């Protein structure tokens, strides 16, 4: 994994840290529980030419987000395709 460049994000500077941690989502399992989003997440980043990178990070880290990404590859692209197929079959 490659560490993202340490640079100040002007949008994050506008958001007070105490409010960044209050994003919530409703639990879809039927229990009606509210979950607090802790800012940790990941995604595939399509880079073209049948290649993709994998990005993961802790978006609410202070003083700035901690983000790592893999070098683009055909293997990561195929993982992304399989991930998409799995969820499309599951949802539909």
Phi, psi and omega in degrees: 000147180250131180287132178293152181300138177278105177218154182281131177264113184299331179291315179295329178296333181281343183260121179296138185303326183292336179271337179297334185265012183252010176293133182231160177220147178277137179286125182275004183283358178099348180282343180071016180286147176261130179249139177271128178283120183272359176089000180268130181196174180208161178197164173269142178240109179289132183245000180093164179063034182056042176228155178211157174246161176247127183246133174218151182189171173248095191290340181260008179301147178243144011278350177212161180301147176256109186233134176232148178217150178273160174292143179301141178206163176291324179299314179295324176300315180293325175298320179295317179299314179295321177300313179297315180299318179302310184289325177296319177294321182291319183281326186243000000 
